[in-house]
Amino acid sequence: MAATQPPTPDPGDSRATSEGYRRYVLGLLLVVYIFNFIDRQILSILLEPIKREIELTDTQLGFLGGIAFALFYTFAGIPIAHWADRGSRRTIIALGLFVWSVMTALTGRAHAFSTLILARIGVGVGEAAGSPPSHSLISDYFPPSRRGTALSIYALGIPIGAAIGNFGGGWLHEFVGWRAAFMIVGLPGIALALIVRFTLREPPRGYSEGLQAQTETESMRNVISFMLRLPAFRHMSLGCALHSFVGYGAGLFLPAFFIRSHGFGVGEIGTWLALLGLTGGVLGTYGGGWLADRLGIRDVRWYMWVPAIATLLGVPFGILFYLWPHPYSALALAVPGAILGPMYLGPSFAMTQGLVKVRMRALASAVLLFILNLIGLGLGPFFVGFLSDRLAPIHAGDSLRYALLYVVAVGNAWSAVHYLLAARTLRADLRAKDA
């Protein structure tokens, strides 16, 4: 089916294709992604006061932070990404940013479990318009040899946004309460949406690889079928899904774990988790893509070997962290996991873009995020909360500790197996794109 290409700058237009402007685009999209995770993470640091005021169980908290958000985030992402492969990506990003910012602010007005769910659904629908078009834009501005690093820089929005959400949400709660905290962090995104809409330029599709712009777009069914036929993509997506099952499950309940098992206050643990994200999280997120780009020059399979090795190395540190009895030394044991955990992001995002044709890129990203978030974000937090409630008769106040321990140890080891299996066919599957 033919689609009209939105207005794009001339490839010779130095304003749109200069190195300085590329950096501006990447920097602005990074800021958008930071806002994405501030608005997502603030719920985590505020779980305990929300639980006390509205009287919720851990299972309900897991549903709120997982399934309620993830179902709409993942299912909305597919049609929105298909639109992004045909239309104006900057407009889609700006519109999504506006929606999720408004719905974050409205979360502070919720007075029951049902209204909290509706607010989080709105945040999920808005955030579905963030990453797939952003991945596509970055791939058109940066060539394959730099794409892992560029997408890792974009993925820094996760640890930076989570850190700001933890720190800001924790201390805003201490001074103005959890309701005002949601409104304060949500509203600035409206102004950022205007900046995105009026300062980002659309590059020609395939520009970074010197490919001729195409007007023909693949059907949604053809793109999904093409991707699922690739064994490397299937295993990589399952590895990412299990990885995010662990990451989102642990991430949502980590503040509550420190509050319950180690006696931290909301503001105090928000500060410590922010420091952890801004150091270990940033280093690991950037380092994964940087390392894969450097090693991948010699053998492209390093794009899967880097996540596999990092994930396996994180398992023993995770076990020690959750079993350690002393609060501040436990924080020190969290550092290796904070570095190793996010190293899969840049390599996986880069390979998703590399495995498909240029007019499939936004949708390819959405397919990966669909699998990753439906299993990881949707089920991870819910399963941890459910398991914590089931373990309460056995472990009492430490039930959350053991729920997190079991999920982290098993989930990460299983995830690493799929990264290794993806590496086995990666070179052949990359060639299949051009067959």
C-alpha positions as CSV (number, residue, x, y, z in Angstrom):
1,M,0.0,0.0,0.0
2,A,1.4,3.4,-0.9
3,A,1.6,6.2,1.6
4,T,2.6,9.8,1.3
5,Q,6.0,10.6,2.8
6,P,5.7,13.6,5.1
7,P,7.8,16.7,4.2
8,T,11.5,15.9,4.8
9,P,14.6,18.1,4.6
10,D,16.8,17.9,1.6
11,P,19.7,15.5,2.3
12,G,22.0,18.3,1.5
13,D,20.5,20.6,4.0
14,S,23.3,21.1,6.5
15,R,20.9,22.4,9.2
16,A,19.1,19.1,9.3
17,T,22.1,16.7,8.8
18,S,25.0,18.3,10.6
19,E,26.6,16.5,13.5
20,G,25.5,19.3,15.8
21,Y,21.9,18.9,14.8
22,R,22.1,15.1,15.1
23,R,23.3,15.6,18.7
24,Y,20.4,18.0,19.3
25,V,17.9,15.5,18.1
26,L,19.4,12.7,20.2
27,G,19.6,15.0,23.2
28,L,16.0,16.2,22.9
29,L,14.7,12.7,22.5
30,L,16.7,11.7,25.5
31,V,14.9,14.4,27.5
32,V,11.6,13.1,26.3
33,Y,12.5,9.6,27.4
34,I,13.6,11.0,30.8
35,F,10.2,12.5,31.2
36,N,8.7,9.2,30.2
37,F,10.4,7.4,33.0
38,I,9.9,10.1,35.6
39,D,6.2,9.8,35.0
40,R,6.4,6.0,35.1
41,Q,8.8,5.6,38.1
42,I,7.1,8.1,40.4
43,L,4.4,5.5,41.0
44,S,7.0,3.1,42.4
45,I,8.5,5.5,45.0
46,L,4.9,6.5,46.1
47,L,3.5,2.9,46.4
48,E,3.6,2.8,50.2
49,P,1.8,6.0,50.9
50,I,-0.8,5.2,48.2
51,K,-1.3,1.7,49.7
52,R,-1.9,3.2,53.1
53,E,-4.3,5.9,52.0
54,I,-6.4,3.8,49.6
55,E,-5.9,0.5,51.4
56,L,-4.5,-1.7,48.6
57,T,-2.9,-5.2,48.7
58,D,0.5,-5.9,47.0
59,T,-1.4,-7.8,44.3
60,Q,-3.4,-4.6,43.5
61,L,-0.2,-2.5,43.5
62,G,1.4,-5.0,41.1
63,F,-1.7,-4.8,38.9
64,L,-1.6,-1.0,39.0
65,G,2.1,-0.7,38.2
66,G,2.0,-3.6,35.7
67,I,-1.0,-4.9,33.8
68,A,-3.1,-1.8,34.0
69,F,-0.3,0.2,32.3
70,A,1.2,-2.5,30.1
71,L,-1.8,-3.8,28.4
72,F,-2.7,-0.4,26.9
73,Y,0.9,0.6,26.4
74,T,1.7,-2.5,24.4
75,F,-1.5,-2.8,22.4
76,A,-1.6,0.9,21.5
77,G,2.0,0.8,20.5
78,I,1.5,-1.4,17.4
79,P,-1.0,0.8,15.5
80,I,0.8,4.0,16.6
81,A,4.2,2.6,15.3
82,H,2.5,1.6,12.0
83,W,1.3,5.2,11.8
84,A,4.9,6.4,12.5
85,D,6.3,4.4,9.6
86,R,4.0,6.3,7.3
87,G,3.5,9.8,8.9
88,S,5.2,12.5,10.9
89,R,7.2,10.9,13.8
90,R,7.8,14.2,15.5
91,T,4.1,15.0,15.7
92,I,3.3,11.5,17.1
93,I,6.0,11.9,19.8
94,A,4.7,15.3,20.8
95,L,1.1,14.2,21.0
96,G,2.0,11.1,23.1
97,L,4.1,13.3,25.4
98,F,1.2,15.7,25.9
99,V,-1.2,12.8,26.7
100,W,1.0,11.0,29.2
101,S,1.9,14.2,31.0
102,V,-1.7,15.2,31.5
103,M,-2.6,11.8,32.7
104,T,0.3,11.7,35.2
105,A,-1.0,14.9,36.7
106,L,-4.5,13.5,36.9
107,T,-3.2,10.5,38.8
108,G,-2.9,12.8,41.8
109,R,-6.7,13.4,41.7
110,A,-7.5,9.7,42.0
111,H,-9.4,8.6,45.2
112,A,-10.0,4.9,44.5
113,F,-8.3,1.9,42.9
114,S,-10.6,2.2,39.8
115,T,-9.6,5.8,39.1
116,L,-5.9,5.1,39.7
117,I,-6.3,2.4,37.0
118,L,-7.9,4.8,34.6
119,A,-5.1,7.3,35.1
120,R,-2.4,4.7,34.5
121,I,-4.1,3.5,31.4
122,G,-4.0,7.0,30.1
123,V,-0.3,7.3,30.9
124,G,0.3,3.9,29.1
125,V,-1.5,5.0,25.9
126,G,0.5,8.3,25.8
127,E,3.8,6.6,26.4
128,A,3.1,4.1,23.6
129,A,3.8,6.9,21.2
130,G,7.3,7.6,22.6
131,S,10.0,5.0,21.8
132,P,9.0,3.4,18.4
133,P,9.1,6.7,16.5
134,S,12.1,7.8,18.5
135,H,14.0,4.7,17.6
136,S,13.1,5.2,14.0
137,L,14.3,8.8,13.9
138,I,17.6,7.9,15.7
139,S,18.2,5.1,13.2
140,D,17.8,7.6,10.3
141,Y,20.2,10.1,11.9
142,F,22.9,7.6,13.0
143,P,24.5,4.8,10.8
144,P,24.6,1.2,11.9
145,S,28.2,1.5,13.2
146,R,27.1,4.2,15.7
147,R,23.5,3.1,16.3
148,G,24.2,0.9,19.4
149,T,25.8,3.8,21.1
150,A,23.2,6.3,20.0
151,L,20.3,4.1,21.2
152,S,22.2,3.5,24.4
153,I,22.4,7.2,25.0
154,Y,18.6,7.4,24.3
155,A,18.1,4.6,26.7
156,L,19.8,6.6,29.4
157,G,16.4,8.1,29.9
158,I,15.5,5.0,31.9
159,P,18.1,5.3,34.7
160,I,18.1,9.1,34.7
161,G,14.3,9.4,34.6
162,A,13.9,6.7,37.2
163,A,16.4,8.5,39.4
164,I,14.7,11.8,39.1
165,G,11.3,10.1,39.7
166,N,12.7,8.4,42.9
167,F,14.4,11.4,44.3
168,G,11.8,14.0,43.3
169,G,8.8,11.8,44.1
170,G,10.2,10.8,47.5
171,W,10.9,14.3,48.7
172,L,7.9,15.9,47.1
173,H,5.8,13.3,49.1
174,E,7.7,14.4,52.3
175,F,6.8,18.1,51.8
176,V,3.6,18.2,49.8
177,G,2.1,14.7,49.7
178,W,1.8,12.1,47.0
179,R,-1.1,13.7,45.2
180,A,0.7,17.0,44.6
181,A,3.8,15.1,43.6
182,F,2.0,13.6,40.6
183,M,0.7,16.9,39.5
184,I,4.1,18.7,39.8
185,V,6.0,16.1,37.8
186,G,3.3,15.7,35.1
187,L,2.6,19.3,33.9
188,P,6.1,20.3,32.6
189,G,5.8,17.7,29.9
190,I,3.2,19.8,28.1
191,A,5.7,22.5,27.4
192,L,8.3,19.9,26.2
193,A,5.7,18.6,23.8
194,L,5.6,22.0,22.0
195,I,9.4,22.0,21.8
196,V,9.4,18.6,20.2
197,R,6.8,19.5,17.6
198,F,8.4,22.7,16.4
199,T,12.1,22.0,16.6
200,L,12.5,18.4,15.4
201,R,13.0,17.8,11.7
202,E,12.0,14.6,9.8
203,P,15.1,13.1,8.0
204,P,14.6,11.1,4.8
205,R,13.9,7.4,5.6
206,G,17.1,5.4,5.4
207,Y,19.2,8.6,5.3
208,S,22.0,7.4,7.6
209,E,22.7,4.4,5.3
210,G,22.5,6.4,2.1
211,L,19.3,4.5,1.1
212,Q,16.8,6.1,-1.3
213,A,13.6,7.3,0.4
214,Q,10.8,4.9,-0.2
215,T,7.1,5.6,-0.5
216,E,5.9,2.0,-0.2
217,T,5.1,0.8,3.3
218,E,4.7,-2.8,4.4
219,S,1.4,-3.9,5.9
220,M,1.4,-4.4,9.7
221,R,0.8,-8.1,9.1
222,N,3.8,-8.5,6.8
223,V,6.1,-6.7,9.1
224,I,5.1,-8.8,12.2
225,S,5.3,-12.0,10.1
226,F,8.7,-11.1,8.7
227,M,10.1,-10.4,12.2
228,L,8.7,-13.5,13.9
229,R,10.3,-15.7,11.1
230,L,13.7,-14.6,12.3
231,P,15.0,-17.0,15.1
232,A,17.4,-14.3,16.3
233,F,14.6,-11.8,16.8
234,R,12.4,-14.4,18.5
235,H,15.1,-15.4,21.1
236,M,16.3,-11.8,21.5
237,S,12.7,-10.6,22.2
238,L,12.2,-13.4,24.7
239,G,15.5,-12.6,26.4
240,C,14.4,-8.9,26.7
241,A,11.0,-9.9,27.9
242,L,12.4,-12.1,30.7
243,H,15.0,-9.4,31.5
244,S,12.2,-6.7,31.8
245,F,10.1,-9.2,33.8
246,V,12.8,-9.1,36.4
247,G,13.6,-5.4,36.0
248,Y,10.1,-4.0,36.1
249,G,9.0,-6.4,38.9
250,A,12.0,-5.5,41.0
251,G,12.0,-1.8,40.1
252,L,8.4,-1.3,41.1
253,F,8.8,-2.9,44.5
254,L,12.4,-2.0,45.3
255,P,11.5,1.2,47.3
256,A,8.9,-0.8,49.3
257,F,11.5,-3.6,49.9
258,F,13.9,-1.1,51.5
259,I,11.1,0.5,53.5
260,R,9.8,-2.8,54.8
261,S,12.9,-4.9,55.3
262,H,15.5,-2.2,56.0
263,G,13.5,0.6,57.7
264,F,14.2,3.4,55.2
265,G,12.0,6.5,54.9
266,V,10.4,7.4,51.5
267,G,12.6,10.4,50.9
268,E,15.8,8.7,52.1
269,I,15.4,5.6,49.9
270,G,14.4,7.8,47.0
271,T,17.7,9.6,47.3
272,W,19.7,6.5,47.5
273,L,18.0,4.9,44.5
274,A,18.4,8.1,42.5
275,L,22.2,8.0,43.2
276,L,22.3,4.3,42.2
277,G,20.5,5.1,38.9
278,L,22.6,8.1,38.1
279,T,25.9,6.1,38.6
280,G,25.5,2.4,38.0
281,G,22.4,2.7,35.8
282,V,23.9,5.3,33.5
283,L,27.2,3.5,33.2
284,G,25.6,0.2,32.4
285,T,23.0,1.6,29.9
286,Y,25.6,3.5,28.0
287,G,28.3,0.9,28.4
288,G,26.2,-1.9,26.9
289,G,25.7,-0.2,23.6
290,W,29.3,1.3,23.5
291,L,30.8,-2.2,24.1
292,A,28.6,-3.9,21.6
293,D,29.5,-1.3,18.9
294,R,33.2,-1.8,19.6
295,L,33.2,-5.6,19.7
296,G,30.5,-5.9,17.0
297,I,33.0,-4.6,14.4
298,R,34.8,-7.9,14.6
299,D,31.8,-10.1,15.1
300,V,28.2,-8.9,15.1
301,R,27.2,-11.6,17.5
302,W,28.7,-9.5,20.3
303,Y,25.4,-7.6,20.2
304,M,23.8,-10.6,21.8
305,W,26.9,-11.9,23.8
306,V,27.2,-8.6,25.7
307,P,23.6,-8.9,27.1
308,A,24.1,-12.6,27.8
309,I,27.3,-12.2,29.8
310,A,26.2,-9.1,31.7
311,T,22.9,-10.8,32.7
312,L,24.6,-14.0,33.9
313,L,27.2,-12.0,35.9
314,G,24.3,-10.2,37.6
315,V,22.7,-13.3,39.1
316,P,25.0,-13.9,42.1
317,F,25.1,-10.2,43.0
318,G,21.3,-10.2,43.0
319,I,21.1,-13.2,45.3
320,L,23.6,-11.6,47.8
321,F,21.7,-8.2,47.6
322,Y,18.3,-9.6,48.6
323,L,19.7,-11.8,51.3
324,W,22.0,-9.3,52.9
325,P,20.7,-8.2,56.3
326,H,22.4,-4.8,56.7
327,P,20.8,-1.8,54.9
328,Y,23.8,0.3,53.8
329,S,26.0,-2.6,52.7
330,A,23.0,-4.0,50.9
331,L,22.9,-0.7,48.9
332,A,26.6,-1.3,48.0
333,L,25.8,-4.8,46.8
334,A,23.1,-3.2,44.5
335,V,25.8,-1.4,42.5
336,P,27.0,-4.3,40.3
337,G,23.4,-5.2,39.4
338,A,22.6,-1.6,38.6
339,I,25.5,-1.6,36.1
340,L,25.0,-5.1,34.6
341,G,21.2,-5.0,34.4
342,P,20.6,-2.4,31.7
343,M,23.5,-3.4,29.4
344,Y,21.0,-5.3,27.2
345,L,19.1,-2.2,26.1
346,G,21.4,-0.6,23.5
347,P,22.5,-3.8,21.8
348,S,18.9,-5.2,21.6
349,F,17.4,-1.9,20.3
350,A,20.2,-1.6,17.7
351,M,19.7,-5.2,16.4
352,T,15.9,-4.7,16.2
353,Q,16.5,-1.8,13.8
354,G,19.2,-3.7,11.9
355,L,17.1,-6.8,11.3
356,V,14.4,-5.0,9.3
357,K,14.0,-2.6,6.3
358,V,13.9,1.1,6.8
359,R,10.1,1.4,6.4
360,M,9.6,-1.2,9.1
361,R,11.7,0.4,11.9
362,A,9.1,2.1,14.1
363,L,6.8,-1.0,13.9
364,A,9.8,-3.3,14.5
365,S,10.6,-1.4,17.7
366,A,6.9,-1.5,18.7
367,V,6.9,-5.3,18.2
368,L,9.9,-5.7,20.4
369,L,8.4,-3.4,23.0
370,F,5.0,-5.2,22.7
371,I,6.7,-8.6,23.7
372,L,9.0,-7.0,26.2
373,N,6.4,-5.0,28.0
374,L,3.5,-7.4,27.8
375,I,5.5,-10.1,29.5
376,G,7.9,-7.9,31.5
377,L,6.0,-4.7,32.5
378,G,2.6,-6.4,32.4
379,L,3.3,-9.5,34.4
380,G,6.6,-8.8,36.3
381,P,5.2,-6.3,38.9
382,F,1.9,-8.3,39.2
383,F,3.7,-11.6,39.7
384,V,6.1,-10.1,42.4
385,G,3.1,-8.6,44.3
386,F,1.1,-11.8,44.0
387,L,4.1,-13.9,45.1
388,S,4.7,-11.6,48.0
389,D,1.1,-12.0,49.2
390,R,1.4,-15.8,48.9
391,L,4.6,-15.9,50.8
392,A,3.4,-13.7,53.6
393,P,2.2,-16.6,55.8
394,I,5.7,-18.1,55.6
395,H,8.0,-15.1,55.7
396,A,5.7,-12.4,57.3
397,G,7.3,-9.0,56.9
398,D,10.1,-10.4,54.7
399,S,7.7,-11.9,52.1
400,L,8.6,-9.2,49.5
401,R,12.4,-9.9,50.0
402,Y,12.0,-13.6,49.0
403,A,9.5,-12.8,46.2
404,L,12.1,-10.5,44.6
405,L,14.9,-13.0,45.2
406,Y,13.2,-15.9,43.4
407,V,12.2,-13.7,40.5
408,V,15.6,-12.1,40.0
409,A,17.6,-15.4,40.2
410,V,15.4,-17.5,37.9
411,G,14.4,-14.8,35.5
412,N,17.9,-13.5,34.7
413,A,19.4,-16.9,34.2
414,W,16.6,-17.9,31.8
415,S,16.9,-14.6,30.0
416,A,20.7,-15.1,29.3
417,V,19.9,-18.5,27.6
418,H,17.8,-16.7,25.0
419,Y,20.4,-14.1,24.3
420,L,22.9,-16.9,23.6
421,L,20.5,-18.7,21.3
422,A,19.8,-15.4,19.4
423,A,23.5,-15.1,18.7
424,R,23.6,-18.4,16.9
425,T,21.5,-17.2,14.0
426,L,22.1,-13.4,14.1
427,R,24.5,-13.2,11.2
428,A,22.2,-15.2,8.9
429,D,19.1,-13.3,9.9
430,L,20.8,-9.9,9.2
431,R,21.5,-11.2,5.7
432,A,17.9,-12.3,5.3
433,K,16.7,-8.7,5.4
434,D,18.2,-8.0,2.0
435,A,17.4,-11.3,0.4
